């Protein structure tokens, strides 16, 4: 039976098998604990950098900058709940629905950033880029490989679904991906279309109902209502510029 101070499990997890084998010689050395802690910190740092790079989050505003007073409707308690990442632990999906400019992508990217900080692998991609990538594959086997690639991250964000329409082949490929992740990994979707409007996204597809069923089962639905905050910011900037302009004689 190992005692509470036995460092061998941590050494083995880091691959220091030589030190594990000769543990009795070095167990009392003060430098062993410092070496172990230093290596763990460095590997954590490098893992965080690697997962952040692979996530492709890009730049985004932090939640501290979100204007909660602007949306006409948003469930702040649900947002706080989502930030705990319980939905990831339960392999559930998140569907963020609302018009342009109300902060859907910002909220989604903050969820993914939180997931990275908690040790999960994540990936962010727009629906257009995802379906274009899958559509460029030249054979069914190549499509399967790319679907497995996108099925791998613990959390996958498919952003801006609904801004373009797609053919039945794209719908079928998205259904395959959603099915591959179903009840295994969490998928976050941002969309400007309610479910009843998804036939407009995939007008010639027969799998829309099944796609919605897989995505919405045990999912968290976050509707946001309001005007575009980006348009609001543009108007404010224009007003400020107008105030600074000198009157023309």
N, C-alpha and C positions, 0 to 999 in steps of 0.2 A: 504493500500500500504506500503510495507516495504522500508526502506531507504537503501542506498548503503552500510551502515555499519552494517546492520542487520546480525548477525551471525547465526541466527536460521537455515537457509538451510544447512549450513556446519555442525552444531551440529547434525541436524537430519540425515544427510548422514553418520555420524559416529555412530549413534545409541544413542546419548546422549539425550534421550527423556525427562528425568527428568529435565535437564537444559533447554530444549525447553519450557516445561510446566511452569517453574518458571523463564523464561527469564527476565522478568521485574525486578526481585530481583537482578540478577547478571550481567545485561547488562553493568553496569558502572564499574564493577570490572576489574582492570588491568590484573589480573591473567587469566581471561577467554580467552582473545586473545592468551596469551602464551600457555595455556593448549591446545587450539584448534590447534595451529600451531605445537606443540610438538607431539600431537597424529597423525596429518596428516603426518608428516615426518616419524614417526615410522611405520605407516601402509603402507606408500609408500615403505619404506625400506624392510619391511617383504614381501610385495607383489612382489617386484623385486627379492628377494631371492627365493621365492616360484616358480615364473615363470621361473627363470633361472634353478632351479633344475629340474622342470618338462620338460624343453626343451631338456635336454640330449644333449647339444651341444658338450661336451667334450672340449679338448684343441685345440686351433687353433691360427694362426698368425693374428695379427691385420692388417687392410688395410694399415697402415703406413709402414708395412714391405713388401708389395707387390712390386715386381720388374716390373714396367710397361714397361721396355725396353726389357724384355725377350721374351714375346709372339711375334710372327710374326704378329699377327692380334688380336686386342681386341678393342672394342669400349669403350674408357674411359668415354666419355660423357654419354653413356647409363648406365655405372656402377654408375656414380655420380647421374644420374636420379633415378636409382633403390634405392639408399641409402636414397632418400627422402621419400621412402615408399608410393609413390602415387599409385603404383600398388596394395598395400594392401587396401587402401581406395577405390579403384575401383574394388576390388575383382577379379583382374586379376592374371594370372599365370606367372611364369618366367621359361624359359627353357635355361639352360646353357650347351652348347654342345662343346666338344673338346676332344682331346686325353688325355691319362694319364699324370698326373703331371704338368698340365698347370695352376692349381690354381682354378679349378671349385668348389671344396668343400670349400676351403678357402673363396672364394667370397660369396658362399651361406651362410656359417656360420656367416659371418660378416653381411649379410642382416638380418638374424634371430636375431643376437645380437642387432642390431639397433632396430628391432621390439620390442624386450623385453624392451629396454630402453624407448620406446615410449608407453609402457603400453599394448602391445598386448600379447596374449598367443601364444606360438609357440611350435613346436615339430620337432626334427630331427631324422631320422632313415634311415638306408640303405635300398635299395630295397630288398636285400636278407633277412634282418631281418624282414621287413614288411610282405613280402609274406610268409615267413616261419611261422610267428605268425598267419596270417590269415589261412594258410593251416593246422595248428594244431588244429583248432577249430573243434569240433566233430559233429556239426549239423548246418543247415542253420540259425537257430535262434542265435546260438553262433557266427557265422560269422557276422551276422547283428549287434550284439552288439559290436564286435571289429571294424567293419567298422564305426559305430557311434562314437566309442572312437577316432579313427584317423580322423574322420570328424570334431571333436570338435575344435581343435586349430584354431586360426585365420590364422596362417601361418604354413604350413606343408612342411618340406623338405624331399623329397625322393631322397636319394643320391646314386650314382653309379649304375643307371639303365643302363643295357647293358653289364655289365661285366660277367653276367651269362645268360643262357637261361632258359625259364620256359615253363610249359605246358599250355594248354588252360584254365585249372581251375584257375591258377594263374592270367592269363590275364583277365579272367572274374571278379575275385575278385578286381583286380586293377581298372578295368573299373567301378565297383560298387562304389568304394571309390572315384574315380575321379568324377563320376556323382553326388555323395552325396555332394561334395564340389563345384560343377560347378556353377559359378556365385554367390556363397555365401561366399566362403573363398578362400584364395590364396594358391596355391601349387607351390613349387619350385622344379624343377627336374634338377639333374645333370646327364649327360649321355655322353658316348663316341661314341654314334651311331646317325647318322643323321636319320631323319624320314624314309627315303627310306630303311634304314637298320633295322627297328624295327621288320620286319618279322623274323629276325635272333634271336631276343630276345624272341619272342613268335611264334615259327615256326608253331605250329599247331592250332593257334587261328584264329577265324573268326571275332573278335571284334577289331583287331588292328587299322583298319581305323577309326572306331568310337572313339577309345581311343585317337588317335592322334588328331582327330577333336575336342574333348572336351578339351584336354589339350592346344591346340594351338589357340583356339578361343580367340581373344582379349589378347593373351599372348605376353610378351616381350621375344624375342629370342636373346640370347647373345652367338654368336659363338666365340670360342677362337682357334687360330691356333698357333702351335709352338712345340718345342721339350720339353721333360719332364724336368722341373726345378729341380725335385728331383734327376734325373740322372745327371744333370749339377752340383748340389751341391756335389754329390758323387764323381764325377771326380775331382772337386776342392780339396776335402778332400784328395783324393788319391795322388794328385800332391803335396800337402803340406806335407803329410807323407813321400813321396819319397824324398823330399828335406831335411827332417830332419834325414833321415837314414844315418848312417855312412857307408862309403864304407868298404866292407869286404876285408881284406888283403889276 
